[in-house]
Amino acid sequence: MAEFPTKDAILQWIEENPEATKREIAKAFGIRGAAKIDFKALLGEMEEDGDLRPRKPRRERDEGGMPPVTVIEVTGPDASGDLLARPVDWRGDGEPPVIRVELRPGDGDLGPRDRLLAKIEATPGEDQPYAAKPIRRIAAAPARVLGIFRKDSHGGRILPIEKGEARQWIVPLGNDNGARDGELVEAEQVGSKGRLGLPKARVTERLGDPAGPRAVSLIAIQQHGIPDVFPDRVLEEAESMAPAGLEDGREDLRDIPLLTIDPEDARDRDDAVLAIPDDTPGNEGGFVLWVAIADVSHYVRPQSALDTEARLRGNSTYFPDRVVPMLPDRLSGDLCSLHEDVDRAVIAVRMRIDREGRKLDHAFTRGLMRSRASLEYGRVQAAIDGRPDEVTEPLLETVLKPLYGAYAALRRAREARAPLDLDLPERRIELDEGGKVVSVAFKDRLDAHRLIEEFMVLANVAAAETLIAKRTPLLFRVHEEPEPLKLEALRETAEASGLTLAKGQVLQTRHLNRLLAQAAGTDQAELINMATLRSLPQAYYAATNFGHFGLALRNYAHFTSPIRRYADLIVHRALIAAHRWGPDPKIDGLSEADIDRLDETGEVISTAERRSMMAERDTQDRYLAAFLADRVGMEIGGRISGVARFGLFVKLDGSGADGLVPVRTLGEEYFHFDAHDQTLTGGNSGVVFAVGSRVTVKLAEVTPETGGIVLELLTLEDHPMPRARRSGKRGAPPRRKLGQEKARAAKERQVSRRRK
């Protein structure tokens, strides 16, 4: 009997005989009798692992067509909500065909990259040339890797760019997709997922030079799966749009001197503001405020191609060198952008406030506006500070000063409400034309910024209150209060810094603000602000109203940025439905489908928001690492921002970059990690590394591709690093610490049991 072949031997033979059937493969290796059963099972395993495309008898092959049964990979929904897929192994001419997946009850949820064994049928005359009926899900989506391709005589290897991922991936011969040495590539795992050895991969996409000017944000886009290419149908739909006019009963707001105030590098302008002293008797010192928001819902209709893509993206994602928009530029940069001296459709709210900034009443309208000016924050602030220019001077008395007067009133209302007052400056990374980081600084925080924020918050409150009163479904912006354990951790961090956070009362934002005020102006200010932020849960979108803890507001919904947030578009549709604007609110108002999947939409866009935040953070880390790459060996001050069993995280002065001091570099002794107190304690030296401690470090290693920064600790609280006594023993965990840890763990288990 012939020797049973290995997988590699089978693959090598098939490479030379690509059209062979299973019977021909078995014959080539002399497989007979009972061995055929094991051989068939091996081929089936290779097909499921993706090493081998499914074989079929020659009589079933049609030139350039699809086999009747094959493995397909889900790509996502189309504009109509149909699930689409592509063949995993396409050997025909041209691009792989698009396949519509016909799901049946019980097939379960499927998402991008899920793989199915499916029966394929031709569907001539339909949008998709083939339809697939799932037989079974054969495997989860294959593992993927983004990294640098290194070519060698056996094919190549991929060095992952994921921070902390040291394992390389092997690319067998013929699986490199033409990638060149040093290129950034995306690949997927092939073969069995064994525990031993390096994983094998097939290059699926070549992304070019990893040191290129646009590679940093491109890496984040690919790594986090952010959709960055609009389908043709979406672009065609956007290009077919015409500007809205006064049709369908829009109110003419063009005589109102609304204007926009945005950053210098604003890519879209979706909100305009105005303040007028209120002449209503009995409201001396009060104001009439206008907030007008681009009427995106006029263009993005429910269940359209634009709507499906916008919901999938959830929001725009912003990087230092580019933006991945939620909507095509025809809308975001043109028809829905409130440009100066151009008629634009809006949904606007007129609000009256008293001299203390309390909202007295409000009313929404659907109208047409014309912006008087497109201004920047710095330009507006300069005018108020006595340095107007040729554009702002004519607007100073009639438009800008009333805006600041209204802001002063809103600020008094804010102080009375006492929302959380975190002081976390926003970092600004400036690039030159070649994409290189030239400076890292913190953005100025001006009253002009705060003014717009307060106007937007009030408009968002008005939207939520209106829809609640009219009993119209909507998506709320929800922010719940901190969990008890996280609050206790914040309290202990405060106590370690010599500050206090009161116990034994229902937590309110004013209690946290008192802690922040204690820390203000001290060396502990940044630490306490960061610790407070970490104690808070993430805000999210939901159809149920749980209030907004951070803003100290009971009713809050996002209404003011529908160009870049899908949640705001849902709120706009809800307002259209609630007010019955237009001849048929069902056309662009909240649809039955919107209402039926409101909870699901909240989850989808909340996930998309977190995805964007992680991508933006990773991009920032890589740019900061690139900025520091030519400073290796330099000594820099910083503060310990986190403690883990494997080392210390240090936030560096100036750039604000985060680096790691590995525990192995701290000394030849045992270091006890206390997760509760967030400390590392030397078993012999007794030195304690704690969050908030001032340090001096040396830049030891910087890897821009991953954003990784490795540091060497030089001083702790201005004292040179103490060295452990050298002896045969590495020290032991302090008994007192271990005893405290066990007692604390037992107490927490007891509390947990009582709660249950």
Buried (B, 14 or more C-beta within 10 A) or exposed (E): EEEEBEBEEBBEBBEEEEEBBBEBBBEBBEBEEEBEEEBEEBBBEBBBBBBBBBBBEEEEEEEEBBBEBBBBBBBBBBBEEBBBBBBBBBEEEEEBBBBBBBBEEEBEEBEBBBBBBBBBBBBEEEEBBBBBBBEEBBBEBBBBBBBBBBBEEEBBBBBBBBBEBEEBBBBBEEBBBEBEEEBBBBBBBBBBEEEEEEBBBBBEBBBEEBBEBBBBBBBBBBBBEBBBEBBEBBBEBBEEBEEBEEEBEBBEBBEBBBBBBBEEEBBBBBBBBBBBEBEEEEBEEBBBBBBBBBBBBBBBBBBBBBBBBBBBBBBBBBBBBBBBBBBBBBBBBBBBBBBBEBBBBBBBBBBBBBBEBBBBEBEBBBBBBBBBBBBBBBBBBBBBEEEBEEBBEEBBEEBBBBBBBBBBBBBBBBEEBBBBBBEEEEBBBEBEEEBEBEEBEEEEEBBBBBBBEBBBBBBBBBBBBBBBEEEBBBBBBBBBBBEEEBBBBBBBBBEBBEBEBEEEEEBEBEBBBBBBEBBEEEEBBBBBBBBBEBBBBEBBBBBEBEBBBBBBBEBBBBBBBBBBBBBBBBBBBBBBBBBEBBEEBEBBBBBEEBBEBBEEBBEBBBEBBBBBBBBBEBBBBBBBBBBBBEEEEEEBBBBBBBBEEBBBBBBBEEBBBBBBBBBEBBBEBBBBBBEBBBBBBBBBBEBBBBBBBBBBBBBBEBBBBBBBBBBBBBBBEEEEBEBBEEEEEEBEBBEEBEEBBEEBEEEEEEEEEEEE
